[in-house]
Amino acid sequence: MEANQNRLNILLNKVPELTIFFWIVKVLCTTVGETFADFLNFSLGFGLTLTTIIMGIAFFIVLILQFKATKYVPGIYWLTVVLISVFGTLVTDNLTDNIGIPLEASTVVFAVLLGLTFLFWYLSEKTLSIHSIYTRKREVFYWLTILFTFALGTAVGDLFSEQLGLGYLLTGTTVVIIIACVFLAWKFLKLDGILAFWIAYILTRPLGASLGDYLSQPKTNGALGLGTTVTSVIFLIAILAIIVFLAVTKFDATAKSEPAKTNQANGSKKNVLTQTVVVLCIFLLVGIGGYVGLSNKIASQTDSTQATLTGQLTDFVKIESDMLNFVNSNDFASAKKGADDLEHQWDTSEPKLRKIDSTTWTQIDGTIDAVLAAVRSGKPDASQSKSALNNSLSILNGANK
């Protein structure tokens, strides 16, 4: 009877098997989470708030479908992952851009929330294995964990790649190296499989985001300049193709002949706990060390006597003034080129300017986002673009005096 129940539990598992396709689609989904959010926000001109509302509603609708499903359904499951990726990205972006919460604070808060989710999940279910997601409670813990991994990954990725000036390509390369080290530790040093899985799962978020930014951002930013539209379409097509393949072949839905073990011996539990503590200490040392090192590098490049942004924003005033002239002449092609230049120079200057006055920087950053969204809209509205530019110029001039 118990064997039959175990078999039934496996058949009703709501999460796919860990195959190479799982990781490929996961990275593709995280990339889409970055580029599609930017596509709605900037290319379609929805703005951050409206984009968040739309994607939040879409995510919760699909999540309800996922909960109602009685087994793993590739289309529903991966659509939920795509939408939770977009929504998790937008949660962090709203905290940073709309509310002005520093990325350092977001990183700490989401790390604590993720840790508490893992703790309560384990205390309740005695396992964190994704091979045992066959009860409603475990599924709630699972998707809550996924949401926090995306939000945390976004905060960490933006913190190092943008605020600390590491750049998209170098951030992505660093994450790949860390994931490779985790894989080797699992393969040859007996790192616990569940621990290794969740480390890799968290790290694929900044990896996918860095990949998306590197492909979509303008060439002036040191990226490939494919744009958010092209990048999103390419990756969505790839995701769809793999999902169709998985739905037809059921390659990732085959139940194993043995039930997933949820009970561990005391010795094994102590070993996993020790590994977890060691891994956390390593990440804290590397993360904090990297943060301090990059912050000190930025500080060394900043004039210690410069306490305000006075005189530091002249180039941005000129760029936006030229853009306003282009909009007044109804020359949106030139205005969009100006937007690319504005974004590039603003992102390049972010570490230095944010170090001088993070509060004012955040305020200006919000107005620049509004300018980019208005000018880059598929059908830009002249009055909306003028309003966004005038508002941004007003704040820029006020801070530059």
Secondary structure as UniProt FT lines:
FT   HELIX           2..11
FT   HELIX           20..38
FT   HELIX           39..43
FT   HELIX           47..68
FT   HELIX           74..93
FT   HELIX           94..98
FT   HELIX           103..125
FT   HELIX           130..132
FT   HELIX           136..158
FT   HELIX           159..163
FT   HELIX           168..188
FT   HELIX           193..216
FT   HELIX           219..221
FT   HELIX           227..249
FT   TURN            251..252
FT   HELIX           266..301
FT   TURN            304..305
FT   TURN            310..311
FT   HELIX           314..328
FT   TURN            329..330
FT   HELIX           332..356
FT   HELIX           358..375
FT   HELIX           382..400
//
